[in-house]
Amino acid sequence: MSTLFDLAGEVAVVVGGTGVLGGALAEGLASAGARVAVLGRNGERGEARVAAIRAAGGQAVFCHADASDRASLEKALEGVVSAFGEPGVLVNAAGGNDPKVTVTDTHAIEQIDCADWNAAFDLNLVGGALLPSQVFGPGMCRRGRGSIINIASVSAHLPLSRVVAYSAAKAAVLNLTQFLSREWAPKGVRVNSITPGFFPAEQNRSLLFLPDGSPSPRTQAIWGHTPMKRFGEAHELIGACVFLASHAASSFVTGSDLRVDGGFLSQTI
């Protein structure tokens, strides 16, 4: 492997590593040589991901953590340090949409409860970027070197139909990424984001495909707006993540957003 993308000696933490995209990123970082801590709430999925990494020859541990709870993250940090040492890479991959803050034909935006809206921000902004950065970032600043990678969304750039709170929270993630990059650049810590396009997961597959396996009207609309005319696959995010994690490859990159969207944000009409 080129030394530009060799993460040997790095300790990487993937918050939300029990999910589909976060799990793929955890495996990708491990394949590049990093020792990886998979953080999440689902122990069964976390241990399964760790087992897959170890079976491929990598090093990994699972640490239970609720990304929206500081004490939980602080305890996870202790576990990471005990297992591998101080982390130098943090990937914030926790987040998701909630039907209670989705606008539909029968659920208008004025009907969204503020408590549900705040919960969406707690999940996608506070737990999805702020709190993990507050817990894991200061150690990187003290050591003068580190990389934080936030996972944004195409809906942060162009608010998509229905997912109003998710879009707003992910837009805030982009803003926070730039703020942290400015604050921590003098301390040697780079903060960037990755904007994935559409990567189907099991929970939204029924919205994207009809029972016979053909694309739903929403999928046809997405593909019609994506020059590559397809969805992304989780492994296609790995290269971007390894690039931003590697100090050798991206030492002068901070405050940037790297789009992996099949051209979605480049398409107009």
Backbone bond lengths (Angstrom), bond angles and torsions (degrees), N, CA, C in turn:
res aa  C-N    CA-C-N  psi(-1)  N-CA   C-N-CA  omega(-1)  CA-C   N-CA-C  phi
1 M - - - 1.466 - - 1.524 109.95 -
2 S 1.330 116.28 139.81 1.447 119.75 176.45 1.521 110.14 -59.22
3 T 1.348 115.66 141.06 1.460 119.11 179.23 1.524 111.83 -64.09
4 L 1.339 117.48 -18.72 1.458 119.80 176.69 1.525 111.64 -60.46
5 F 1.327 116.31 -32.97 1.455 120.88 -174.29 1.522 112.32 -119.05
6 D 1.310 116.44 23.08 1.462 122.05 178.82 1.529 108.64 -92.56
7 L 1.321 116.86 117.15 1.467 121.38 -178.34 1.524 112.57 -101.80
8 A 1.329 116.95 17.69 1.462 120.41 177.76 1.521 109.60 -56.87
9 G 1.315 115.88 132.77 1.461 121.41 -179.13 1.518 113.40 93.49
10 E 1.322 117.63 -13.15 1.460 120.73 178.86 1.527 110.47 -86.17
11 V 1.323 114.79 147.10 1.465 121.75 170.88 1.520 106.53 -111.13
12 A 1.330 116.24 120.42 1.463 121.19 -176.47 1.520 110.63 -115.36
13 V 1.310 115.82 136.99 1.463 123.11 176.52 1.523 108.06 -111.96
14 V 1.324 116.12 127.78 1.468 120.46 176.59 1.525 108.03 -115.85
15 V 1.325 115.94 103.21 1.462 121.08 176.41 1.533 107.39 -79.66
16 G 1.322 116.50 127.11 1.456 119.59 -171.64 1.517 111.46 85.77
17 G 1.327 115.44 21.15 1.458 120.62 -179.54 1.511 113.98 -71.87
18 T 1.321 117.12 -4.70 1.463 120.96 176.29 1.525 111.86 -85.94
19 G 1.334 117.41 -9.28 1.453 121.36 178.84 1.518 111.63 -85.90
20 V 1.327 115.96 176.74 1.464 121.20 -176.95 1.528 111.32 -65.33
21 L 1.334 116.98 -53.84 1.462 119.52 -177.42 1.524 111.27 -72.57
22 G 1.343 117.05 -44.57 1.458 119.50 178.53 1.510 112.06 -61.35
23 G 1.327 116.72 -38.30 1.458 120.23 178.30 1.514 112.11 -65.00
24 A 1.322 117.04 -41.35 1.465 120.34 177.27 1.528 110.76 -62.56
25 L 1.340 116.56 -39.54 1.464 119.84 178.81 1.528 110.60 -66.96
26 A 1.325 117.59 -38.25 1.461 120.82 177.01 1.525 110.54 -60.12
27 E 1.325 116.52 -45.39 1.463 120.24 179.07 1.524 110.89 -65.11
28 G 1.331 116.84 -38.98 1.456 120.19 179.40 1.519 112.93 -65.30
29 L 1.329 117.20 -41.94 1.461 120.56 177.86 1.521 110.63 -64.63
30 A 1.328 116.33 -39.59 1.462 119.90 178.25 1.524 110.97 -65.48
31 S 1.320 117.51 -39.18 1.466 120.44 -179.77 1.518 111.29 -66.53
32 A 1.350 116.60 -23.53 1.463 120.40 176.38 1.523 112.31 -85.97
33 G 1.331 116.92 -0.27 1.460 120.79 173.86 1.509 116.21 110.82
34 A 1.336 117.82 -5.58 1.470 119.59 -179.19 1.525 110.80 -75.43
35 R 1.327 115.45 150.11 1.461 121.09 167.89 1.521 106.33 -87.88
36 V 1.322 116.39 124.51 1.459 120.72 -165.59 1.525 111.53 -115.13
37 A 1.332 115.10 133.36 1.459 121.98 171.42 1.521 107.90 -105.22
38 V 1.315 116.34 119.14 1.462 123.01 178.56 1.523 107.88 -92.41
39 L 1.322 117.19 117.38 1.464 121.98 -178.68 1.519 110.14 -111.06
40 G 1.334 116.03 138.40 1.453 121.00 177.49 1.507 110.46 176.82
41 R 1.323 115.52 -179.88 1.464 120.56 -177.53 1.516 113.16 -94.77
42 N 1.324 117.47 -21.25 1.459 121.08 -175.72 1.524 109.68 -95.81
43 G 1.331 116.05 101.71 1.458 120.48 -176.77 1.513 113.54 -63.66
44 E 1.325 116.94 -36.64 1.470 119.85 -178.54 1.526 110.78 -63.62
45 R 1.336 116.28 -47.17 1.469 119.18 179.65 1.517 110.82 -69.10
46 G 1.331 116.57 -35.98 1.453 119.79 179.39 1.510 112.65 -64.00
47 E 1.315 116.63 -46.00 1.460 120.29 179.58 1.528 111.16 -66.79
48 A 1.339 116.56 -34.02 1.467 119.80 177.09 1.522 110.60 -64.52
49 R 1.321 116.62 -39.78 1.464 119.84 179.08 1.525 110.37 -67.69
50 V 1.318 116.74 -41.03 1.464 120.60 177.24 1.521 110.44 -61.76
51 A 1.317 117.24 -42.00 1.466 121.04 179.03 1.514 110.87 -61.94
52 A 1.327 117.36 -39.86 1.464 120.82 178.89 1.522 111.07 -64.84
53 I 1.323 116.35 -40.43 1.469 120.05 178.79 1.527 110.61 -64.87
54 R 1.316 115.97 -44.49 1.467 119.47 -179.71 1.523 110.98 -66.22
55 A 1.331 117.65 -37.54 1.464 121.00 179.20 1.522 111.05 -63.37
56 A 1.332 116.56 -27.87 1.460 121.03 178.76 1.524 112.29 -87.95
57 G 1.334 116.49 3.22 1.456 120.26 177.71 1.512 115.17 96.78
58 G 1.329 117.72 5.96 1.450 120.63 -179.44 1.509 113.05 -93.58
59 Q 1.328 115.34 177.46 1.457 122.12 178.54 1.525 109.17 -116.11
60 A 1.320 116.66 129.74 1.458 119.93 -177.63 1.512 110.84 -157.52
61 V 1.321 115.40 153.75 1.462 122.87 172.07 1.527 107.81 -136.98
62 F 1.320 115.58 155.91 1.459 120.73 173.32 1.514 108.88 -105.43
63 C 1.332 116.44 134.63 1.459 122.44 174.55 1.523 108.24 -126.48
64 H 1.318 115.89 121.29 1.459 119.33 178.63 1.522 109.22 -66.23
65 A 1.341 115.86 133.17 1.458 119.60 179.35 1.520 110.37 -158.54
66 D 1.311 115.18 140.89 1.457 123.00 170.20 1.520 106.05 -102.37
67 A 1.334 116.49 114.07 1.462 120.74 -173.52 1.523 113.21 -62.62
68 S 1.320 117.22 -19.53 1.463 120.75 -179.11 1.525 112.89 -94.48
69 D 1.328 117.19 8.21 1.461 121.48 -177.47 1.525 109.86 -125.80
70 R 1.325 116.49 114.60 1.465 120.44 -174.91 1.527 112.04 -61.16
71 A 1.329 117.39 -44.20 1.461 120.00 -177.98 1.530 110.57 -61.24
72 S 1.320 116.44 -38.85 1.460 121.06 178.80 1.519 110.78 -63.89
73 L 1.333 117.15 -41.98 1.458 121.02 179.04 1.529 111.23 -68.70
74 E 1.321 116.71 -37.90 1.469 119.93 178.79 1.524 111.02 -64.58
75 K 1.329 116.41 -38.54 1.464 120.02 176.55 1.523 110.41 -66.43
76 A 1.332 116.59 -38.69 1.462 120.10 177.86 1.528 110.92 -64.60
77 L 1.321 116.65 -38.92 1.470 120.15 176.78 1.516 110.64 -58.48
78 E 1.328 116.49 -42.51 1.466 119.85 177.61 1.527 110.47 -59.99
79 G 1.330 116.68 -40.07 1.455 120.40 179.00 1.514 112.37 -66.03
80 V 1.323 116.92 -39.60 1.465 121.01 178.63 1.519 110.30 -64.32
81 V 1.325 116.40 -46.57 1.467 120.41 -179.02 1.524 110.18 -62.77
82 S 1.317 116.95 -40.39 1.460 120.57 179.19 1.521 111.87 -63.72
83 A 1.332 116.42 -38.03 1.465 120.48 -176.68 1.515 112.66 -80.76
84 F 1.336 117.11 -43.69 1.468 119.89 -169.22 1.527 115.06 -129.90
85 G 1.333 117.61 -15.97 1.451 119.69 -172.67 1.516 111.02 105.80
86 E 1.318 115.94 -174.32 1.463 121.20 -175.66 1.528 111.25 -68.87
87 P 1.334 117.43 131.66 1.461 119.74 179.91 1.526 112.78 -76.38
88 G 1.326 115.20 144.38 1.459 121.20 177.33 1.516 113.01 -117.49
89 V 1.330 116.54 -4.50 1.467 121.91 178.16 1.525 108.07 -132.85
90 L 1.321 115.85 132.05 1.456 121.65 176.19 1.518 108.59 -128.00
91 V 1.332 116.46 124.49 1.463 121.88 174.73 1.524 107.55 -112.14
92 N 1.325 116.46 119.67 1.462 121.72 179.65 1.527 109.32 -97.36
93 A 1.338 115.69 96.76 1.463 121.06 -174.78 1.521 113.08 -116.09
94 A 1.332 117.45 11.23 1.466 119.75 177.85 1.522 109.71 -79.61
95 G 1.326 116.40 146.34 1.466 120.15 177.19 1.507 111.25 152.49
96 G 1.322 115.43 179.74 1.452 120.74 178.88 1.520 111.61 157.42
97 N 1.329 115.40 167.80 1.461 120.99 179.84 1.527 110.31 -96.71
98 D 1.331 115.66 156.05 1.461 122.35 178.46 1.529 108.08 -126.11
99 P 1.319 117.90 127.43 1.472 119.70 -179.91 1.528 113.87 -54.79
100 K 1.324 117.98 -25.20 1.471 120.06 -178.24 1.524 111.92 -68.30
101 V 1.332 117.81 -19.45 1.468 120.71 178.52 1.525 110.28 -116.37
102 T 1.324 115.54 31.04 1.461 122.29 177.06 1.518 109.11 -108.40
103 V 1.326 116.04 134.81 1.459 121.42 179.03 1.529 109.14 -88.69
104 T 1.334 116.11 127.52 1.463 121.97 179.02 1.519 108.92 -132.89
105 D 1.323 116.02 -177.95 1.464 120.47 178.44 1.525 111.50 -63.32
106 T 1.310 117.00 -24.29 1.469 120.88 -177.80 1.533 112.80 -112.04
107 H 1.330 116.99 2.11 1.469 120.48 -178.21 1.525 108.35 -137.77
108 A 1.324 116.34 92.10 1.455 122.05 -175.71 1.525 111.03 -77.53
109 I 1.331 115.63 163.23 1.465 119.84 -177.25 1.528 111.06 -62.16
110 E 1.332 117.72 -32.62 1.471 119.26 -179.83 1.515 112.46 -70.98
111 Q 1.319 117.99 -10.29 1.455 121.48 178.44 1.530 112.88 -92.68
112 I 1.325 116.91 -5.82 1.462 119.47 -179.55 1.524 109.81 -70.73
113 D 1.306 116.10 128.51 1.459 121.50 179.04 1.529 110.06 -77.06
114 C 1.312 116.98 137.58 1.472 120.75 -177.37 1.525 111.83 -63.24
115 A 1.316 117.37 -31.28 1.464 119.46 177.63 1.529 110.29 -64.81
116 D 1.326 117.31 -40.07 1.456 120.91 177.54 1.530 110.43 -67.83
117 W 1.333 116.34 -39.20 1.470 121.09 177.15 1.528 109.95 -60.61
118 N 1.323 116.36 -46.34 1.461 120.23 179.78 1.526 111.30 -63.52
119 A 1.322 116.86 -36.23 1.462 120.34 178.18 1.524 111.00 -64.03
120 A 1.344 116.50 -37.20 1.463 120.30 177.53 1.526 110.93 -64.83
121 F 1.326 116.49 -37.94 1.464 120.11 177.74 1.528 111.04 -72.32
122 D 1.323 116.70 -36.26 1.465 119.80 175.93 1.527 110.71 -60.02
123 L 1.333 115.86 -40.47 1.459 120.07 -178.48 1.519 111.98 -72.52
124 N 1.328 117.43 -49.14 1.460 120.86 -169.21 1.525 114.85 -91.99
125 L 1.310 117.31 -28.09 1.467 120.20 179.53 1.526 111.84 -104.30
126 V 1.326 116.54 -54.84 1.465 119.77 -177.25 1.531 109.95 -67.73
127 G 1.332 116.71 -57.03 1.456 119.58 178.37 1.509 113.12 -78.05
128 G 1.343 116.35 -26.51 1.457 119.94 -176.97 1.504 114.83 -81.77
129 A 1.341 117.62 -9.89 1.465 118.99 179.69 1.530 113.26 -157.61
130 L 1.340 117.29 -49.26 1.466 119.89 -170.30 1.525 113.68 -66.97
131 L 1.336 117.30 -59.57 1.463 119.44 -173.96 1.534 112.95 -61.71
132 P 1.336 120.03 -47.16 1.466 118.29 178.10 1.524 112.18 -59.76
133 S 1.335 116.85 -36.99 1.465 119.22 178.24 1.519 111.03 -66.38
134 Q 1.339 116.65 -37.90 1.461 120.22 177.87 1.529 112.14 -65.32
135 V 1.333 115.99 -33.79 1.468 119.86 -177.47 1.521 112.02 -83.29
136 F 1.328 117.71 -43.79 1.462 120.93 -174.55 1.533 113.31 -94.46
137 G 1.338 116.94 -22.69 1.455 120.06 -176.85 1.518 116.04 -68.09
138 P 1.332 119.87 -43.18 1.465 119.71 -176.58 1.529 113.82 -57.64
139 G 1.315 117.88 -36.92 1.465 119.68 177.64 1.513 111.44 -63.16
140 M 1.326 116.55 -39.96 1.465 120.00 176.23 1.529 110.26 -63.09
141 C 1.329 115.97 -41.81 1.466 119.82 179.26 1.522 111.23 -61.82
142 R 1.331 117.41 -40.89 1.472 120.26 179.43 1.521 111.46 -64.19
143 R 1.348 115.77 -35.43 1.465 119.60 -179.17 1.521 112.54 -85.38
144 G 1.336 116.72 -10.83 1.458 120.37 175.35 1.512 114.71 78.50
145 R 1.349 117.61 22.33 1.467 119.16 -178.15 1.522 109.86 -165.62
146 G 1.322 116.47 133.98 1.454 119.49 177.04 1.512 111.63 173.95
147 S 1.317 115.21 165.50 1.463 121.56 178.54 1.524 108.90 -138.64
148 I 1.324 115.90 125.76 1.461 122.60 175.68 1.516 107.86 -114.10
149 I 1.323 115.80 130.29 1.460 121.60 -177.30 1.522 108.58 -124.09
150 N 1.318 116.25 113.61 1.455 121.64 177.66 1.525 109.98 -94.73
151 I 1.322 116.72 143.78 1.455 121.16 177.45 1.528 108.63 -99.00
152 A 1.316 115.45 114.90 1.467 121.54 -179.35 1.531 109.29 -96.93
153 S 1.318 117.79 -142.16 1.462 122.52 -178.28 1.523 108.27 -167.65
154 V 1.332 116.52 151.34 1.461 118.56 174.37 1.522 110.42 -60.39
155 S 1.326 117.15 -26.21 1.464 120.09 179.95 1.528 112.11 -72.15
156 A 1.331 117.52 -10.63 1.457 120.51 173.23 1.523 110.75 -73.68
157 H 1.313 116.95 -26.74 1.464 122.68 -178.44 1.532 111.25 -92.04
158 L 1.322 116.23 -45.84 1.462 123.11 178.55 1.530 107.40 -126.91
159 P 1.330 119.04 105.38 1.467 120.06 -175.76 1.525 110.99 -58.69
160 L 1.323 115.39 121.35 1.450 121.04 -177.06 1.522 110.77 -81.47
161 S 1.306 116.14 157.73 1.454 120.21 177.24 1.526 109.76 -60.43
162 R 1.297 116.56 143.76 1.453 125.89 173.31 1.530 114.11 82.53
163 V 1.336 119.37 -50.29 1.478 120.43 -167.62 1.531 110.81 -89.16
164 V 1.311 116.48 64.01 1.457 121.44 -170.78 1.528 112.83 -66.52
165 A 1.329 118.96 -49.15 1.463 120.82 -177.60 1.526 110.81 -69.12
166 Y 1.324 116.50 -40.77 1.464 120.79 177.46 1.530 110.31 -59.45
167 S 1.338 116.82 -45.80 1.463 120.53 179.90 1.525 111.17 -61.22
168 A 1.330 116.61 -45.23 1.458 120.34 -178.71 1.524 111.31 -64.71
169 A 1.333 116.67 -40.44 1.462 120.00 -179.68 1.521 111.01 -67.29
170 K 1.329 117.54 -40.59 1.463 120.54 179.38 1.530 111.33 -69.14
171 A 1.332 117.49 -32.38 1.464 119.89 173.33 1.528 109.98 -62.77
172 A 1.323 115.87 -38.37 1.464 120.13 176.94 1.523 111.49 -66.13
173 V 1.336 117.27 -33.34 1.465 120.83 176.33 1.521 110.13 -60.65
174 L 1.335 117.33 -42.21 1.469 120.07 177.92 1.521 111.18 -61.93
175 N 1.326 116.15 -42.68 1.460 120.01 179.52 1.516 111.02 -64.70
176 L 1.325 117.01 -43.94 1.463 121.10 178.46 1.520 111.18 -62.96
177 T 1.319 116.69 -38.16 1.465 120.66 177.86 1.519 110.61 -57.25
178 Q 1.309 116.95 -45.85 1.464 120.19 -179.97 1.529 111.49 -67.70
179 F 1.328 115.87 -38.58 1.469 118.92 178.63 1.523 110.54 -62.43
180 L 1.340 117.10 -49.53 1.459 120.12 -179.18 1.521 111.62 -63.87
181 S 1.323 116.60 -36.01 1.464 119.16 179.97 1.523 110.76 -61.62
182 R 1.319 116.16 -38.76 1.465 120.38 179.46 1.528 111.15 -70.56
183 E 1.342 116.21 -40.18 1.459 120.24 -177.26 1.528 112.16 -69.20
184 W 1.330 116.89 -37.91 1.461 120.04 -169.77 1.523 114.45 -104.02
185 A 1.332 118.08 -6.76 1.463 119.38 177.62 1.532 112.43 -57.15
186 P 1.338 119.31 -42.31 1.476 118.33 178.67 1.529 113.58 -64.13
187 K 1.331 116.23 -16.68 1.464 120.96 -179.77 1.526 112.24 -98.86
188 G 1.336 116.55 7.49 1.456 120.52 175.17 1.513 115.59 85.88
189 V 1.334 117.35 10.19 1.463 120.66 -178.74 1.526 108.84 -107.29
190 R 1.317 115.41 125.24 1.461 121.78 178.71 1.536 109.30 -96.41
191 V 1.327 116.17 139.30 1.463 121.29 179.84 1.526 108.15 -130.26
192 N 1.320 115.95 118.03 1.458 122.16 -178.43 1.525 109.79 -134.64
193 S 1.313 115.52 174.48 1.463 119.80 176.94 1.520 110.03 -134.15
194 I 1.319 114.46 157.98 1.458 122.60 171.70 1.519 107.08 -117.92
195 T 1.315 116.34 131.52 1.458 121.48 175.40 1.522 109.39 -105.29
196 P 1.330 117.47 102.26 1.469 118.98 175.02 1.530 110.19 -75.69
197 G 1.324 114.89 150.88 1.452 119.45 168.84 1.515 109.04 -82.03
198 F 1.301 117.10 -133.30 1.465 121.27 -177.06 1.523 110.16 -97.70
199 F 1.327 114.53 116.15 1.459 123.03 179.60 1.526 107.13 -124.02
200 P 1.316 118.92 100.13 1.465 120.67 -174.64 1.526 112.52 -60.65
201 A 1.314 114.93 140.94 1.459 122.17 173.13 1.521 107.77 -122.24
202 E 1.319 115.96 168.79 1.466 119.21 -176.46 1.528 112.24 -60.21
203 Q 1.347 116.97 -34.40 1.455 119.20 -174.44 1.527 112.98 -71.62
204 N 1.338 118.46 -20.12 1.465 118.59 179.21 1.524 112.60 -115.09
205 R 1.317 117.25 7.45 1.464 119.67 -177.51 1.527 111.77 -62.90
206 S 1.344 117.05 -34.66 1.462 119.58 -178.99 1.521 111.90 -67.26
207 L 1.353 117.32 -23.21 1.457 120.85 176.86 1.518 112.10 -82.30
208 L 1.327 115.81 -19.52 1.460 119.96 -172.29 1.519 113.26 -102.50
209 F 1.341 115.96 -21.75 1.462 119.14 -178.50 1.521 109.92 -133.89
210 L 1.316 116.28 142.95 1.456 122.32 176.55 1.527 109.64 -77.97
211 P 1.336 118.06 164.81 1.474 120.25 -178.14 1.522 114.26 -54.33
212 D 1.343 117.42 -29.24 1.458 119.35 179.47 1.524 113.26 -84.34
213 G 1.360 116.58 4.33 1.453 120.98 177.99 1.512 115.02 90.23
214 S 1.301 117.41 -4.44 1.463 120.27 178.95 1.527 110.32 -79.18
215 P 1.332 117.25 156.53 1.465 119.53 -177.81 1.528 112.44 -67.37
216 S 1.322 115.37 138.93 1.457 121.22 177.84 1.530 109.11 -75.06
217 P 1.340 118.34 167.68 1.471 119.78 175.55 1.533 112.63 -55.74
218 R 1.345 117.55 -36.33 1.472 118.98 179.14 1.528 110.55 -66.52
219 T 1.325 117.16 -40.23 1.453 120.03 177.37 1.526 110.64 -63.97
220 Q 1.316 117.01 -41.63 1.462 119.81 178.20 1.523 110.86 -60.75
221 A 1.329 116.75 -37.76 1.464 120.30 177.53 1.528 110.88 -66.66
222 I 1.347 116.56 -41.84 1.472 120.56 179.31 1.519 110.21 -63.44
223 W 1.330 116.57 -48.62 1.464 119.90 -179.79 1.521 111.59 -63.69
224 G 1.332 116.52 -34.24 1.451 120.03 178.10 1.514 112.66 -65.99
225 H 1.345 115.67 -20.34 1.469 121.28 179.59 1.528 111.45 -103.58
226 T 1.321 117.11 3.53 1.467 122.12 -178.83 1.526 108.89 -115.77
227 P 1.329 118.87 111.40 1.461 120.38 -177.62 1.522 114.02 -53.38
228 M 1.330 118.86 -31.71 1.460 120.71 179.36 1.523 113.23 -78.87
229 K 1.348 116.95 -8.40 1.465 122.50 172.57 1.530 113.68 59.69
230 R 1.321 117.08 37.83 1.465 120.55 177.96 1.513 109.41 -162.23
231 F 1.332 115.59 171.05 1.456 121.74 171.33 1.521 109.68 -84.66
232 G 1.331 115.18 162.15 1.451 119.86 173.23 1.522 110.90 -84.51
233 E 1.322 115.29 162.21 1.458 121.89 174.33 1.517 108.37 -114.94
234 A 1.324 116.30 144.60 1.460 121.48 -170.49 1.524 112.81 -51.78
235 H 1.332 117.54 -39.01 1.470 120.06 -177.16 1.531 111.94 -65.09
236 E 1.334 117.11 -17.34 1.464 120.00 -178.09 1.525 112.89 -76.91
237 L 1.327 117.61 -4.87 1.463 121.62 174.24 1.528 112.25 -90.64
238 I 1.318 116.63 -14.44 1.467 119.93 -171.21 1.520 112.26 -64.00
239 G 1.314 117.51 -44.48 1.464 120.02 -177.63 1.513 112.55 -58.17
240 A 1.336 116.20 -43.49 1.460 120.07 179.13 1.520 110.95 -63.08
241 C 1.336 116.39 -40.70 1.464 120.86 -178.96 1.525 111.54 -66.65
242 V 1.321 116.66 -45.14 1.465 120.24 179.89 1.530 110.15 -64.00
243 F 1.325 117.17 -40.86 1.461 121.10 177.22 1.522 111.06 -56.94
244 L 1.336 117.30 -49.36 1.461 120.21 -177.87 1.522 112.40 -72.48
245 A 1.338 117.14 -26.33 1.465 120.01 178.13 1.519 111.64 -75.31
246 S 1.315 117.08 -29.47 1.460 121.55 -174.57 1.525 111.40 -80.23
247 H 1.325 116.16 120.23 1.455 120.08 176.91 1.522 110.32 -66.42
248 A 1.316 117.37 -35.72 1.457 120.28 -179.83 1.525 111.61 -64.99
249 A 1.320 116.73 -36.93 1.461 120.61 -175.42 1.520 113.33 -85.14
250 S 1.337 117.84 -30.06 1.470 119.65 -171.64 1.523 112.44 -136.62
251 S 1.323 116.48 39.05 1.469 120.69 -174.16 1.523 113.37 -64.93
252 F 1.347 118.43 -20.78 1.465 120.97 -179.13 1.529 110.92 -112.03
253 V 1.328 115.55 21.40 1.468 120.88 -178.75 1.522 108.86 -111.34
254 T 1.306 116.70 114.07 1.456 121.11 174.28 1.525 109.09 -152.18
255 G 1.330 115.50 149.49 1.457 120.15 -177.42 1.514 113.37 74.06
256 S 1.319 116.82 15.54 1.464 121.18 -176.35 1.525 111.31 -101.94
257 D 1.319 115.01 157.20 1.457 122.10 174.24 1.522 108.13 -121.06
258 L 1.318 116.38 119.52 1.459 122.16 -177.53 1.529 108.70 -101.37
259 R 1.321 116.64 115.33 1.459 121.70 -176.37 1.525 111.14 -87.66
260 V 1.315 115.13 130.60 1.462 121.77 174.89 1.524 105.44 -127.46
261 D 1.326 116.30 77.33 1.463 121.05 -165.97 1.521 114.65 -133.80
262 G 1.327 117.71 12.35 1.461 119.55 179.89 1.512 113.46 63.66
263 G 1.338 117.07 17.88 1.463 121.54 -179.80 1.511 115.06 90.93
264 F 1.345 117.30 7.18 1.468 120.75 -174.90 1.517 111.91 -53.31
265 L 1.326 118.23 -45.66 1.452 121.18 -175.53 1.525 113.37 -79.43
266 S 1.333 115.93 -4.13 1.469 119.68 176.34 1.530 111.68 -94.60
267 Q 1.303 117.76 -10.55 1.463 122.73 -173.74 1.518 110.66 -90.38
268 T 1.317 116.37 136.40 1.465 120.45 173.17 1.526 108.48 -116.36
269 I 1.327 117.72 -88.17 1.477 120.40 177.58 1.521 109.73 -127.50
